[in-house]
Amino acid sequence: MSKAKPILLLNGPNLNLLGTREPQIYGSTTLAEVEAMCAERAKALGHEIVCRQSNHEGQLVEWIQEAINGFSGIIINPAAYTHTSVAILDALKNVKAPIIEIHISHTHHRETFRHHSYVSTAATATMMGFGVHGYVLAVEAMAQMLKAKK
Ligand code: DQA
C-alpha cells in the first residue's frame, strides 16, 4: 500500500508574528505552538502535517502548486492575501484535494475590506472566529473529509 500523502498547513503574511501581533485579536499563542498543536492532533488522527509560513505571495503560490500532486489536503490562512490575491485563488483552483480556508478572527465582524475573500471561491470550506483553536478544528475537519473521500 502506498504511503498516505501529508496535509499541508499554509500560513500567510504576518502570521509568523502570532503571539505578539495584535494579541487582542489574534491571542498570545505563537505560530510554533499552533503548528505543534496541529501536528499532535493530525498524528492522533493518523495523518502527517507539513507546516509552512511565508510573507510572500509567490512563495505561497508555489507551495499550493506542490499540493496538486504532493498533499492530501490544504489548510490555509492566507491572511491579508485573502482579500487581495487572485494569484492565490488561481493556484488553489488547480488543487483537487480538499481545501479549508481558516481565519483566526471573524473577518465579517471587522473592517469591510476584510469581508470579501477571493480564496473562499476555491475553498471546500471556510472556518473563522474560533481563535487559534480553529486550526485544530480544521485538522479534525480535514481528517473527516479525507475519511469520507476513501
Ligand atoms: C486573518 C484575517 C485577515 O484579515 C488578516 O489580514 C490576517 C489574519 C485571520 O486569521 O483572522 O492577517 O486571516
Backbone and ligand atoms as CSV (ligand in chain L), in Angstrom:
chain,resi,resn,atom,element,x,y,z
A,1,MET,N,N,0.837,-1.195,0.000
A,1,MET,CA,C,0.000,0.000,0.000
A,1,MET,C,C,0.878,1.253,0.000
A,2,SER,N,N,0.543,2.231,-0.847
A,2,SER,CA,C,1.379,3.443,-0.876
A,2,SER,C,C,1.086,4.311,0.352
A,3,LYS,N,N,2.116,5.044,0.764
A,3,LYS,CA,C,2.005,5.865,1.977
A,3,LYS,C,C,1.058,7.048,1.719
A,4,ALA,N,N,0.204,7.369,2.708
A,4,ALA,CA,C,-0.737,8.490,2.540
A,4,ALA,C,C,0.038,9.801,2.418
A,5,LYS,N,N,-0.482,10.690,1.592
A,5,LYS,CA,C,0.170,11.998,1.445
A,5,LYS,C,C,-0.126,12.851,2.678
A,6,PRO,N,N,0.817,13.728,3.050
A,6,PRO,CA,C,0.556,14.586,4.214
A,6,PRO,C,C,-0.440,15.710,3.899
A,7,ILE,N,N,-0.954,16.299,4.942
A,7,ILE,CA,C,-1.780,17.506,4.844
A,7,ILE,C,C,-0.816,18.698,4.843
A,8,LEU,N,N,-1.139,19.724,4.075
A,8,LEU,CA,C,-0.302,20.931,4.048
A,8,LEU,C,C,-1.004,22.056,4.808
A,9,LEU,N,N,-0.332,22.607,5.809
A,9,LEU,CA,C,-0.857,23.779,6.523
A,9,LEU,C,C,-0.058,25.000,6.094
A,10,LEU,N,N,-0.735,25.945,5.455
A,10,LEU,CA,C,-0.061,27.158,4.982
A,10,LEU,C,C,-0.555,28.379,5.747
A,11,ASN,N,N,0.375,29.188,6.181
A,11,ASN,CA,C,0.050,30.462,6.817
A,11,ASN,C,C,0.704,31.598,6.047
A,12,GLY,N,N,-0.074,32.650,5.810
A,12,GLY,CA,C,0.394,33.774,5.021
A,12,GLY,C,C,1.026,34.885,5.856
A,13,PRO,N,N,1.105,36.075,5.290
A,13,PRO,CA,C,1.901,37.164,5.845
A,13,PRO,C,C,1.509,37.592,7.264
A,14,ASN,N,N,2.527,37.870,8.014
A,14,ASN,CA,C,2.438,38.379,9.391
A,14,ASN,C,C,2.010,37.333,10.422
A,15,LEU,N,N,1.676,36.146,9.949
A,15,LEU,CA,C,1.274,35.117,10.917
A,15,LEU,C,C,2.488,34.522,11.621
A,16,ASN,N,N,3.698,34.795,11.101
A,16,ASN,CA,C,4.912,34.443,11.838
A,16,ASN,C,C,5.012,35.241,13.140
A,17,LEU,N,N,4.239,36.334,13.213
A,17,LEU,CA,C,4.290,37.187,14.417
A,17,LEU,C,C,3.220,36.815,15.452
A,18,LEU,N,N,2.494,35.716,15.181
A,18,LEU,CA,C,1.472,35.298,16.158
A,18,LEU,C,C,2.095,35.199,17.548
A,19,GLY,N,N,1.337,35.624,18.522
A,19,GLY,CA,C,1.867,35.624,19.899
A,19,GLY,C,C,2.104,37.043,20.361
A,20,THR,N,N,2.635,37.875,19.429
A,20,THR,CA,C,2.885,39.278,19.785
A,20,THR,C,C,2.086,40.227,18.895
A,21,ARG,N,N,1.592,39.734,17.759
A,21,ARG,CA,C,0.858,40.585,16.811
A,21,ARG,C,C,-0.574,40.800,17.315
A,22,GLU,N,N,-0.952,42.062,17.520
A,22,GLU,CA,C,-2.318,42.413,17.930
A,22,GLU,C,C,-2.961,41.296,18.780
A,23,PRO,N,N,-2.400,41.033,19.964
A,23,PRO,CA,C,-2.893,39.888,20.756
A,23,PRO,C,C,-4.369,39.997,21.127
A,24,GLN,N,N,-4.897,41.246,21.148
A,24,GLN,CA,C,-6.329,41.392,21.464
A,24,GLN,C,C,-7.200,40.766,20.370
A,25,ILE,N,N,-6.646,40.615,19.161
A,25,ILE,CA,C,-7.385,39.982,18.048
A,25,ILE,C,C,-6.938,38.531,17.857
A,26,TYR,N,N,-5.611,38.312,17.870
A,26,TYR,CA,C,-5.096,37.000,17.459
A,26,TYR,C,C,-4.632,36.122,18.630
A,27,GLY,N,N,-4.667,36.681,19.856
A,27,GLY,CA,C,-4.273,35.881,21.018
A,27,GLY,C,C,-2.768,35.881,21.246
A,28,SER,N,N,-2.335,35.089,22.210
A,28,SER,CA,C,-0.926,35.125,22.604
A,28,SER,C,C,-0.188,33.827,22.288
A,29,THR,N,N,-0.836,32.923,21.570
A,29,THR,CA,C,-0.185,31.666,21.176
A,29,THR,C,C,0.705,31.925,19.962
A,30,THR,N,N,1.902,31.377,19.976
A,30,THR,CA,C,2.826,31.600,18.846
A,30,THR,C,C,2.505,30.641,17.692
A,31,LEU,N,N,3.048,30.961,16.526
A,31,LEU,CA,C,2.833,30.081,15.365
A,31,LEU,C,C,3.450,28.703,15.623
A,32,ALA,N,N,4.615,28.684,16.244
A,32,ALA,CA,C,5.260,27.385,16.538
A,32,ALA,C,C,4.349,26.535,17.425
A,33,GLU,N,N,3.690,27.181,18.379
A,33,GLU,CA,C,2.772,26.431,19.261
A,33,GLU,C,C,1.550,25.938,18.486
A,34,VAL,N,N,1.019,26.794,17.593
A,34,VAL,CA,C,-0.126,26.395,16.768
A,34,VAL,C,C,0.249,25.185,15.912
A,35,GLU,N,N,1.432,25.261,15.287
A,35,GLU,CA,C,1.867,24.167,14.412
A,35,GLU,C,C,2.060,22.867,15.214
A,36,ALA,N,N,2.575,22.998,16.438
A,36,ALA,CA,C,2.779,21.806,17.281
A,36,ALA,C,C,1.424,21.190,17.647
A,37,MET,N,N,0.441,22.049,17.960
A,37,MET,CA,C,-0.911,21.560,18.289
A,37,MET,C,C,-1.507,20.809,17.097
A,38,CYS,N,N,-1.316,21.375,15.903
A,38,CYS,CA,C,-1.867,20.753,14.686
A,38,CYS,C,C,-1.182,19.423,14.396
A,39,ALA,N,N,0.136,19.402,14.561
A,39,ALA,CA,C,0.889,18.171,14.290
A,39,ALA,C,C,0.442,17.058,15.240
A,40,GLU,N,N,0.234,17.416,16.504
A,40,GLU,CA,C,-0.176,16.430,17.507
A,40,GLU,C,C,-1.562,15.868,17.167
A,41,ARG,N,N,-2.493,16.785,16.823
A,41,ARG,CA,C,-3.872,16.352,16.503
A,41,ARG,C,C,-3.875,15.498,15.231
A,42,ALA,N,N,-3.106,15.953,14.231
A,42,ALA,CA,C,-3.055,15.217,12.968
A,42,ALA,C,C,-2.520,13.804,13.224
A,43,LYS,N,N,-1.450,13.717,14.007
A,43,LYS,CA,C,-0.846,12.411,14.298
A,43,LYS,C,C,-1.855,11.483,14.981
A,44,ALA,N,N,-2.588,12.056,15.955
A,44,ALA,CA,C,-3.583,11.251,16.676
A,44,ALA,C,C,-4.659,10.733,15.719
A,45,LEU,N,N,-4.889,11.481,14.638
A,45,LEU,CA,C,-5.920,11.078,13.662
A,45,LEU,C,C,-5.321,10.288,12.490
A,46,GLY,N,N,-4.021,9.961,12.617
A,46,GLY,CA,C,-3.392,9.110,11.612
A,46,GLY,C,C,-2.854,9.845,10.395
A,47,HIS,N,N,-2.618,11.171,10.540
A,47,HIS,CA,C,-2.112,11.954,9.411
A,47,HIS,C,C,-0.807,12.647,9.777
A,48,GLU,N,N,-0.023,12.893,8.739
A,48,GLU,CA,C,1.168,13.726,8.887
A,48,GLU,C,C,0.784,15.113,8.394
A,49,ILE,N,N,1.342,16.159,8.989
A,49,ILE,CA,C,1.049,17.515,8.527
A,49,ILE,C,C,2.366,18.251,8.293
A,50,VAL,N,N,2.435,18.979,7.199
A,50,VAL,CA,C,3.621,19.783,6.878
A,50,VAL,C,C,3.200,21.239,7.031
A,51,CYS,N,N,3.922,21.990,7.882
A,51,CYS,CA,C,3.527,23.374,8.198
A,51,CYS,C,C,4.509,24.362,7.579
A,52,ARG,N,N,3.973,25.333,6.845
A,52,ARG,CA,C,4.828,26.354,6.223
A,52,ARG,C,C,4.187,27.719,6.364
A,53,GLN,N,N,5.046,28.740,6.468
A,53,GLN,CA,C,4.553,30.130,6.549
A,53,GLN,C,C,5.416,30.988,5.652
A,54,SER,N,N,4.776,31.923,4.942
A,54,SER,CA,C,5.556,32.889,4.167
A,54,SER,C,C,4.866,34.242,4.151
A,55,ASN,N,N,5.697,35.263,4.063
A,55,ASN,CA,C,5.175,36.630,3.903
A,55,ASN,C,C,5.058,36.994,2.428
A,56,HIS,N,N,5.383,36.038,1.534
A,56,HIS,CA,C,5.465,36.332,0.099
A,56,HIS,C,C,4.399,35.574,-0.695
A,57,GLU,N,N,3.655,36.310,-1.476
A,57,GLU,CA,C,2.549,35.744,-2.255
A,57,GLU,C,C,3.040,34.641,-3.208
A,58,GLY,N,N,4.136,34.919,-3.955
A,58,GLY,CA,C,4.644,33.950,-4.938
A,58,GLY,C,C,5.076,32.648,-4.277
A,59,GLN,N,N,5.655,32.751,-3.086
A,59,GLN,CA,C,6.067,31.543,-2.367
A,59,GLN,C,C,4.839,30.695,-2.013
A,60,LEU,N,N,3.781,31.365,-1.573
A,60,LEU,CA,C,2.553,30.636,-1.233
A,60,LEU,C,C,1.983,29.965,-2.474
A,61,VAL,N,N,2.007,30.673,-3.616
A,61,VAL,CA,C,1.531,30.097,-4.887
A,61,VAL,C,C,2.336,28.843,-5.216
A,62,GLU,N,N,3.653,28.907,-5.055
A,62,GLU,CA,C,4.490,27.734,-5.384
A,62,GLU,C,C,4.183,26.547,-4.473
A,63,TRP,N,N,3.969,26.822,-3.212
A,63,TRP,CA,C,3.629,25.721,-2.293
A,63,TRP,C,C,2.258,25.136,-2.637
A,64,ILE,N,N,1.308,25.984,-3.018
A,64,ILE,CA,C,-0.019,25.478,-3.413
A,64,ILE,C,C,0.139,24.589,-4.649
A,65,GLN,N,N,0.980,24.997,-5.582
A,65,GLN,CA,C,1.202,24.173,-6.786
A,65,GLN,C,C,1.788,22.809,-6.422
A,66,GLU,N,N,2.644,22.777,-5.396
A,66,GLU,CA,C,3.201,21.489,-4.931
A,66,GLU,C,C,2.103,20.555,-4.453
A,67,ALA,N,N,1.020,21.158,-3.949
A,67,ALA,CA,C,-0.068,20.351,-3.386
A,67,ALA,C,C,-0.925,19.703,-4.466
A,68,ILE,N,N,-0.744,20.091,-5.729
A,68,ILE,CA,C,-1.539,19.480,-6.811
A,68,ILE,C,C,-1.323,17.965,-6.787
A,69,ASN,N,N,-0.073,17.556,-6.576
A,69,ASN,CA,C,0.214,16.113,-6.518
A,69,ASN,C,C,0.722,15.636,-5.161
A,70,GLY,N,N,1.250,16.553,-4.363
A,70,GLY,CA,C,2.033,16.120,-3.207
A,70,GLY,C,C,1.324,16.040,-1.872
A,71,PHE,N,N,0.116,16.596,-1.766
A,71,PHE,CA,C,-0.534,16.635,-0.451
A,71,PHE,C,C,-1.981,16.140,-0.539
A,72,SER,N,N,-2.475,15.622,0.583
A,72,SER,CA,C,-3.847,15.069,0.584
A,72,SER,C,C,-4.892,16.169,0.756
A,73,GLY,N,N,-4.485,17.313,1.306
A,73,GLY,CA,C,-5.409,18.419,1.518
A,73,GLY,C,C,-4.636,19.651,1.948
A,74,ILE,N,N,-5.275,20.817,1.825
A,74,ILE,CA,C,-4.615,22.063,2.249
A,74,ILE,C,C,-5.482,22.759,3.291
A,75,ILE,N,N,-4.845,23.173,4.375
A,75,ILE,CA,C,-5.469,24.105,5.323
A,75,ILE,C,C,-4.700,25.401,5.157
A,76,ILE,N,N,-5.395,26.476,4.813
A,76,ILE,CA,C,-4.681,27.715,4.502
A,76,ILE,C,C,-5.306,28.915,5.195
A,77,ASN,N,N,-4.449,29.663,5.899
A,77,ASN,CA,C,-4.817,31.000,6.352
A,77,ASN,C,C,-4.009,31.967,5.482
A,78,PRO,N,N,-4.638,32.504,4.441
A,78,PRO,CA,C,-3.889,33.368,3.521
A,78,PRO,C,C,-3.648,34.768,4.094
A,79,ALA,N,N,-4.164,35.012,5.311
A,79,ALA,CA,C,-4.001,36.307,5.992
A,79,ALA,C,C,-4.453,37.440,5.067
A,80,ALA,N,N,-3.687,38.512,4.955
A,80,ALA,CA,C,-4.139,39.670,4.166
A,80,ALA,C,C,-4.355,39.334,2.688
A,81,TYR,N,N,-3.637,38.307,2.181
A,81,TYR,CA,C,-3.822,37.933,0.764
A,81,TYR,C,C,-5.224,37.380,0.488
A,82,THR,N,N,-5.918,36.967,1.532
A,82,THR,CA,C,-7.320,36.542,1.388
A,82,THR,C,C,-8.108,37.566,0.585
A,83,HIS,N,N,-7.845,38.832,0.926
A,83,HIS,CA,C,-8.691,39.927,0.431
A,83,HIS,C,C,-8.142,40.564,-0.845
A,84,THR,N,N,-6.998,40.088,-1.309
A,84,THR,CA,C,-6.362,40.759,-2.457
A,84,THR,C,C,-5.889,39.811,-3.563
A,85,SER,N,N,-5.695,38.520,-3.254
A,85,SER,CA,C,-4.869,37.719,-4.163
A,85,SER,C,C,-5.641,36.834,-5.147
A,86,VAL,N,N,-5.731,37.302,-6.385
A,86,VAL,CA,C,-6.255,36.471,-7.474
A,86,VAL,C,C,-5.244,35.362,-7.773
A,87,ALA,N,N,-3.950,35.625,-7.563
A,87,ALA,CA,C,-2.911,34.616,-7.828
A,87,ALA,C,C,-3.087,33.396,-6.917
A,88,ILE,N,N,-3.383,33.626,-5.663
A,88,ILE,CA,C,-3.591,32.503,-4.739
A,88,ILE,C,C,-4.892,31.778,-5.100
A,89,LEU,N,N,-5.934,32.523,-5.415
A,89,LEU,CA,C,-7.183,31.895,-5.868
A,89,LEU,C,C,-6.929,31.004,-7.086
A,90,ASP,N,N,-6.238,31.537,-8.089
A,90,ASP,CA,C,-5.994,30.777,-9.316
A,90,ASP,C,C,-5.173,29.519,-9.033
A,91,ALA,N,N,-4.194,29.630,-8.140
A,91,ALA,CA,C,-3.382,28.458,-7.782
A,91,ALA,C,C,-4.261,27.395,-7.119
A,92,LEU,N,N,-5.112,27.817,-6.200
A,92,LEU,CA,C,-5.965,26.864,-5.472
A,92,LEU,C,C,-6.933,26.154,-6.398
A,93,LYS,N,N,-7.337,26.826,-7.471
A,93,LYS,CA,C,-8.294,26.219,-8.406
A,93,LYS,C,C,-7.738,24.976,-9.104
A,94,ASN,N,N,-6.410,24.806,-9.078
A,94,ASN,CA,C,-5.786,23.621,-9.689
A,94,ASN,C,C,-5.694,22.432,-8.738
A,95,VAL,N,N,-6.076,22.645,-7.494
A,95,VAL,CA,C,-5.921,21.604,-6.473
A,95,VAL,C,C,-7.227,20.815,-6.360
A,96,LYS,N,N,-7.141,19.508,-6.575
A,96,LYS,CA,C,-8.348,18.660,-6.495
A,96,LYS,C,C,-8.623,18.238,-5.045
A,97,ALA,N,N,-7.570,18.241,-4.233
A,97,ALA,CA,C,-7.696,17.834,-2.830
A,97,ALA,C,C,-8.541,18.857,-2.066
A,98,PRO,N,N,-9.156,18.441,-0.935
A,98,PRO,CA,C,-9.949,19.395,-0.155
A,98,PRO,C,C,-9.114,20.567,0.375
A,99,ILE,N,N,-9.754,21.734,0.401
A,99,ILE,CA,C,-9.083,22.960,0.856
A,99,ILE,C,C,-9.928,23.579,1.962
A,100,ILE,N,N,-9.314,23.790,3.115
A,100,ILE,CA,C,-10.008,24.510,4.190
A,100,ILE,C,C,-9.339,25.871,4.357
A,101,GLU,N,N,-10.141,26.906,4.188
A,101,GLU,CA,C,-9.689,28.284,4.445
A,101,GLU,C,C,-9.987,28.584,5.909
A,102,ILE,N,N,-8.999,29.102,6.598
A,102,ILE,CA,C,-9.202,29.382,8.022
A,102,ILE,C,C,-8.754,30.786,8.374
A,103,HIS,N,N,-9.505,31.413,9.254
A,103,HIS,CA,C,-9.130,32.712,9.820
A,103,HIS,C,C,-9.290,32.649,11.333
A,104,ILE,N,N,-8.329,33.218,12.015
A,104,ILE,CA,C,-8.356,33.221,13.483
A,104,ILE,C,C,-9.502,34.107,13.972
A,105,SER,N,N,-9.594,35.289,13.384
A,105,SER,CA,C,-10.648,36.242,13.760
A,105,SER,C,C,-11.875,36.015,12.875
A,106,HIS,N,N,-12.988,36.588,13.287
A,106,HIS,CA,C,-14.202,36.557,12.460
A,106,HIS,C,C,-14.121,37.787,11.546
A,107,THR,N,N,-13.700,37.564,10.316
A,107,THR,CA,C,-13.375,38.711,9.445
A,107,THR,C,C,-14.611,39.557,9.108
A,108,HIS,N,N,-15.797,38.963,9.208
A,108,HIS,CA,C,-17.024,39.730,8.910
A,108,HIS,C,C,-17.404,40.678,10.043
A,109,HIS,N,N,-16.771,40.521,11.195
A,109,HIS,CA,C,-17.014,41.449,12.306
A,109,HIS,C,C,-16.023,42.605,12.277
A,110,ARG,N,N,-15.163,42.615,11.267
A,110,ARG,CA,C,-14.078,43.612,11.226
A,110,ARG,C,C,-14.289,44.604,10.075
A,111,GLU,N,N,-13.244,45.288,9.657
A,111,GLU,CA,C,-13.373,46.314,8.610
A,111,GLU,C,C,-13.986,45.701,7.342
A,112,THR,N,N,-14.715,46.510,6.594
A,112,THR,CA,C,-15.409,45.965,5.412
A,112,THR,C,C,-14.430,45.376,4.391
A,113,PHE,N,N,-13.198,45.908,4.305
A,113,PHE,CA,C,-12.273,45.340,3.315
A,113,PHE,C,C,-11.900,43.894,3.638
A,114,ARG,N,N,-12.177,43.455,4.867
A,114,ARG,CA,C,-11.887,42.053,5.232
A,114,ARG,C,C,-13.082,41.130,4.967
A,115,HIS,N,N,-14.198,41.698,4.508
A,115,HIS,CA,C,-15.396,40.861,4.352
A,115,HIS,C,C,-15.344,40.000,3.100
A,116,HIS,N,N,-14.586,40.458,2.108
A,116,HIS,CA,C,-14.516,39.679,0.872
A,116,HIS,C,C,-13.274,38.788,0.856
A,117,SER,N,N,-13.484,37.527,0.485
A,117,SER,CA,C,-12.356,36.600,0.340
A,117,SER,C,C,-12.322,36.051,-1.078
A,118,TYR,N,N,-11.206,36.270,-1.769
A,118,TYR,CA,C,-11.012,35.622,-3.077
A,118,TYR,C,C,-10.894,34.110,-2.893
A,119,VAL,N,N,-10.254,33.721,-1.799
A,119,VAL,CA,C,-9.928,32.313,-1.562
A,119,VAL,C,C,-11.177,31.456,-1.358
A,120,SER,N,N,-12.226,32.036,-0.772
A,120,SER,CA,C,-13.448,31.264,-0.483
A,120,SER,C,C,-14.034,30.626,-1.725
A,121,THR,N,N,-13.855,31.271,-2.877
A,121,THR,CA,C,-14.389,30.735,-4.132
A,121,THR,C,C,-13.823,29.345,-4.422
A,122,ALA,N,N,-12.570,29.124,-4.021
A,122,ALA,CA,C,-11.910,27.845,-4.315
A,122,ALA,C,C,-11.905,26.892,-3.122
A,123,ALA,N,N,-12.274,27.400,-1.946
A,123,ALA,CA,C,-12.176,26.563,-0.738
A,123,ALA,C,C,-13.359,25.598,-0.642
A,124,THR,N,N,-13.081,24.400,-0.170
A,124,THR,CA,C,-14.145,23.429,0.106
A,124,THR,C,C,-14.970,23.916,1.287
A,125,ALA,N,N,-14.306,24.492,2.286
A,125,ALA,CA,C,-14.976,25.006,3.480
A,125,ALA,C,C,-14.168,26.163,4.041
A,126,THR,N,N,-14.864,27.038,4.749
A,126,THR,CA,C,-14.198,28.189,5.378
A,126,THR,C,C,-14.558,28.206,6.863
A,127,MET,N,N,-13.539,28.430,7.705
A,127,MET,CA,C,-13.764,28.500,9.161
A,127,MET,C,C,-13.191,29.817,9.659
A,128,MET,N,N,-13.917,30.487,10.535
A,128,MET,CA,C,-13.383,31.741,11.090
A,128,MET,C,C,-13.959,32.016,12.465
A,129,GLY,N,N,-13.175,32.746,13.253
A,129,GLY,CA,C,-13.683,33.237,14.529
A,129,GLY,C,C,-13.484,32.302,15.703
A,130,PHE,N,N,-12.773,31.206,15.525
A,130,PHE,CA,C,-12.533,30.272,16.635
A,130,PHE,C,C,-11.225,30.559,17.365
A,131,GLY,N,N,-10.566,31.659,17.031
A,131,GLY,CA,C,-9.238,31.893,17.593
A,131,GLY,C,C,-8.269,30.847,17.047
A,132,VAL,N,N,-7.119,30.707,17.684
A,132,VAL,CA,C,-6.139,29.742,17.160
A,132,VAL,C,C,-6.614,28.288,17.312
A,133,HIS,N,N,-7.573,28.053,18.200
A,133,HIS,CA,C,-8.132,26.700,18.334
A,133,HIS,C,C,-8.750,26.230,17.013
A,134,GLY,N,N,-9.160,27.204,16.195
A,134,GLY,CA,C,-9.723,26.878,14.881
A,134,GLY,C,C,-8.790,26.022,14.044
A,135,TYR,N,N,-7.486,26.175,14.216
A,135,TYR,CA,C,-6.551,25.362,13.436
A,135,TYR,C,C,-6.706,23.877,13.780
A,136,VAL,N,N,-6.887,23.599,15.069
A,136,VAL,CA,C,-7.056,22.197,15.491
A,136,VAL,C,C,-8.389,21.667,14.946
A,137,LEU,N,N,-9.422,22.521,15.015
A,137,LEU,CA,C,-10.723,22.118,14.460
A,137,LEU,C,C,-10.599,21.854,12.955
A,138,ALA,N,N,-9.779,22.660,12.296
A,138,ALA,CA,C,-9.589,22.483,10.845
A,138,ALA,C,C,-8.889,21.153,10.545
A,139,VAL,N,N,-7.927,20.782,11.372
A,139,VAL,CA,C,-7.251,19.480,11.194
A,139,VAL,C,C,-8.279,18.353,11.351
A,140,GLU,N,N,-9.141,18.483,12.362
A,140,GLU,CA,C,-10.167,17.451,12.584
A,140,GLU,C,C,-11.123,17.389,11.394
A,141,ALA,N,N,-11.534,18.566,10.911
A,141,ALA,CA,C,-12.456,18.615,9.763
A,141,ALA,C,C,-11.795,18.022,8.522
A,142,MET,N,N,-10.520,18.316,8.338
A,142,MET,CA,C,-9.798,17.774,7.171
A,142,MET,C,C,-9.721,16.248,7.275
A,143,ALA,N,N,-9.432,15.736,8.474
A,143,ALA,CA,C,-9.349,14.277,8.652
A,143,ALA,C,C,-10.704,13.637,8.301
A,144,GLN,N,N,-11.780,14.278,8.701
A,144,GLN,CA,C,-13.123,13.779,8.369
A,144,GLN,C,C,-13.337,13.772,6.859
A,145,MET,N,N,-12.963,14.878,6.200
A,145,MET,CA,C,-13.137,14.980,4.744
A,145,MET,C,C,-12.350,13.890,4.033
A,146,LEU,N,N,-11.124,13.636,4.514
A,146,LEU,CA,C,-10.279,12.635,3.846
A,146,LEU,C,C,-10.832,11.233,4.073
A,147,LYS,N,N,-11.412,11.010,5.249
A,147,LYS,CA,C,-12.031,9.711,5.560
A,147,LYS,C,C,-13.238,9.505,4.642
A,148,ALA,N,N,-14.034,10.544,4.482
A,148,ALA,CA,C,-15.250,10.459,3.656
A,148,ALA,C,C,-14.918,10.192,2.185
A,149,LYS,N,N,-13.720,10.657,1.768
A,149,LYS,CA,C,-13.297,10.508,0.364
A,149,LYS,C,C,-12.855,9.083,0.039
A,150,LYS,N,N,-12.432,8.339,1.091
A,150,LYS,CA,C,-11.820,6.995,0.877
A,150,LYS,C,C,-12.793,6.022,0.215
L,1,DQA,C1,C,-6.669,36.755,9.289
L,1,DQA,C2,C,-7.636,37.891,8.931
L,1,DQA,C3,C,-7.074,38.782,7.833
L,1,DQA,O1,O,-7.987,39.819,7.533
L,1,DQA,C4,C,-5.773,39.416,8.299
L,1,DQA,O2,O,-5.195,40.180,7.260
L,1,DQA,C5,C,-4.806,38.410,8.839
L,1,DQA,C6,C,-5.292,37.291,9.641
L,1,DQA,C7,C,-7.162,35.916,10.478
L,1,DQA,O3,O,-6.611,34.846,10.665
L,1,DQA,O4,O,-8.058,36.327,11.211
L,1,DQA,O5,O,-3.597,38.568,8.678
L,1,DQA,O6,O,-6.557,35.887,8.162
